[in-house]
Every structure is written in C-alpha cells, then in structure tokens.
Amino acid sequence: MDVEKIDVIVQKITSWVKQFEDPVVTRVAKEDFDPFKILISTILSLRTKDETTYEASKRLFGVADTPEKILALSEEEIEKLIYPVGFYHKKAKVITGIAKRVIELQGVPDKMEELLKMPGVGRKTANILLSEYFGKGAIAVDTHVHRISNRLGIVETRTAEKTEYELMKVLPEKYWSTFNRIFVPFGQHVCKPVSPLCSTCPVESLCPKIGVKKHR
C-alpha cells in the first residue's frame, strides 16, 4: 500500500475515534505521567476490558502507587485490589516481580531489551511504555492492530511480531506512537474480529476487506 493511501486511512480513523475515550493506558498516562504506573496499567489491561482495567488501576494506585508500596502488600492483597481483571492471580505475581525489578534498577528502563527482561513484559507492553512515556519511535501491536493492518492490506503477516516489523517499513514514523491508540477503539467498535460493521466504517471505500467472511 502506498504512503498516500495510508495517510488518508490514518487521518480518517483518527477523526472517527475522537468520539470515544482514549485507550486505558493513554488515560492513565495523561492523568499521571509515571512510567511505573503506565507499565502496571498495561499489564492489567492484557485480556481485560478498558473500564475494568481503569477501575482496577485506580484502586491499586490509591493504595500503592510506588514499587516500594507495592512490595509492602501481599499478593493476596494485590489480587483483591485488581480483581476482576483477567488472570488476576498471575498478574499479582507479575506486578510484585516488576516492582522488585524496578527497585533493583533504580527506575523503569527505557530500552526494549531491558524491558523484555522484566516479568510478564512482552513486546507490545514494552512498545506501549516506550511510546507513551519515553516518546520513542515504537509501534505497539496487539490483536486489533495486527488484524486491521492485514484486513486493510497495509501488511500481509501471520504474527503480531511480524506485523510490528513490517509496519515499521511502510508506516510513516509520525504515526508510530498513535497507531495503537487509534486502532484499539476502532477495532473494538467497528473493525471487529467477526462481523465488522463495514456499513459504518470511515474507510470502507478504501478497504479490500481481506479475510472478511461476514460483515454488516
């Protein structure tokens, strides 16, 4: 896909998603620009709806908003504060592990290789932090970004990691930090995995609907 068409698609989707709230991690970043909180909120958001994540983040940070305060809590106390996020038992352990690591490093690292060494942190989580807090060129690829990028024909890939690398080749760098931010609500509300709402899509005329078997 040529850059001119990508420009039009990104601009149209950016305008369209303004009617919805930002993804939860962006909201947390705007309210308190703290890399530790952004990192923990991203962990909480995995396999969890935004509003559930947001409320869980507020409960947790209301009690413990630093790595030291997190470690003063038991995993059972953390579980109660973050429930009902998905996999809350596992995430309580991950949060404790991250808090220990941040204290050891005397801060949240700003490099991909160091972030990936932290408990529970994958490329998507690392890229969100690098983009949202550190302002580095990074494309966070989740299921929405992976699905929609392929559906639109921007890339042709089978895995999220491959999508990240291919997007870095074709997507203008000015869009890297905002790509996830606009594609998440777009994927949640219109370009859904099954039966996407093509009739209300702002880029329907530009979309080849690759892999779409049924739409409305």
N, C-alpha and C positions, 0 to 999 in steps of 0.2 A: 504494500500500500504506500502511495506517495505521501510526502510530508504535508502537502496542501490539504489532502483529504483528512489526514489525522488531525490537523489544526481545526478543521470545521467540526469534526466529531467531538473533540475535546471541548471546544468552546460551547457547542450546543448542549452537551451533557452538563458542563459546569453551570450554565444558566439554569438548566432544568432542575438540578438538585438543590438550588437555593431555597426551595420551598420546604426542604427537610432539615432537621438538625444535623450538625456535623457528626461523624462517627465518634464513638465514646472517647477514644484516646485523644482525639483532637480537642474535644471539650475539656478533658482533664488538663491537657497542656495549656489551654487558654486560661483556665481558672487558676492554675498553679504551675508555673513553668519550672518543674522539678524533675530531673532525669530519673530519679528513683521512682517517683510516683507514676511517671509515664510508663516506665518499664513494668512495674507491678500491674498497672491497669491493663497493659497489653496482654500480660499473662492471664489475667482474669477474663479478658474478652474472648479468649480462644474457646470455640464451640459454645458460645453464650450470647444471648441477645443483648443489644446495646443497653437497654434500660436496666436490665438485671445487673449488668457489669457496672454501670454508673452508680447504682444504689449500693452495690457491694463495695465499690471503691470508696464511696463517701463514708460508709460505716467503718471500714478498715482504717482509713486515714484519720477518722475522727478519734480513734483510739491510739493508733500507732502510725505516725507519718514519717518516721526515720528508720533506717536499718537497725539502730540500737533499740528503739522502742518495739520493733517487730520481734527482735530476739528476746525481749522481756516477756513475750506472750508464748503460751504453749501452742502446739499445732492444733489442739482441740479448740482453743480459744479463737485461733485464726479461722478454723473451719466454720465456727458459729457466725463469725463476722462476715464471711464471704458467701455463705450459703444464701441462695441456691444456684450459684454459678456452676457450670458443668465441670465435673471431675474435681469438686472442691476438696476432697481428701488429698488427691495428688497435688493440687495447686497449693495447698497449705504447706506441704513439704518443699515444693519448689520455691515459694516465697521466702521461707526460712533459709533455704540454701543460697538464694540470691542475696539476702540481707547479710549473711556471713561473708560472702564473696566481696560484696561492695565495701564492707568494713576492712577486709584484708587488703583490697586495692586502694583504699582511701578515696573511693569515689567510683562512679559509674564510668566504665571505659568508653572511649569514643571511636574504637576501631572494631571492624567486623570480626576479625579473628579472636579478639579478646572477649567480645560479647558472646560468641558461639561457645566459649568455654564455660559459660555460666549455666547453672542448672535450668533446664526447661526452655532455653533460648534457642530458637531456630532462626533461619534467615529472614523470615517475614517479620518476626518480633524485632530482630536486630535492625532491619531496614527502617521500620517504623520509628524506632528511637533515633537512629542516625538522621532521619529526615525531619521528624517533628521537633527534636531538641537541638541536635548539633548542627542542623542546617546543611548537611552533606548530601551530595547527589546520590540518592538511593531510591529504588522502586520496590515498595513492599507488595509482594504478590500473594494474595490469598485466593480462595476459591472463586470469588467474584471477578477479580482482575484476570485470573487465568481463563475462566470460562468466557468472559465477554471479549477479551482480546482475541481469542480464537474464533468466536462467533462472528465478530466483525471482520475477520480476516486480516487484522493487524499483524498477527503472528500465526504460525502453524506449529504448535508444540503439544507434547503429551504430558509434561510435568510442570509444576509451578516454578521450579528452579530454572528449567529451560526457558520458560516464559520470561522470567526476570532478565536473563542474559540476552534473549532476542529483543525484548523491549528496549534494552539499553542501546541496541544497534539502530533501531528505527524511530524511537520516540525522541523528539527534541528534548534536551536536558531541562528546559524551562518547565516541562510538565512532570518531571520525575517525582517531585515531592508531593504533587497534588493528585497524581493518577489514582492512587489507592483511595484517597479522601473522597473523590467524586464517584469512583466506580463501585464502592461499597453500597452507598444508598441507592445508586442506580440499579445495582444487582438485586438489592433487597425488595425494591418496589416495582421495577419494570422488567428488567432483563433477567428474569428468574430462571432457575435451572430447568424447570418443567413448566410448560405453557406460559412462556413470556408474554407480556402484554404489548405485543408489537403495534397494536392499533393506537396506543397512547405514547409510543416511543418517539422522542425528538429526533432520532437519527434513523428512523425506519427506512427512509428512502435511500440511505447510504449503506444499509446493512445487507450483506448477502445471505444472512441467516444460516450460516454454516452449522450443520448439526442439529438444527431446529426441526423437530418432527411434528410438533403441535404448538400452535400459538393462538393468541386471542387478540 
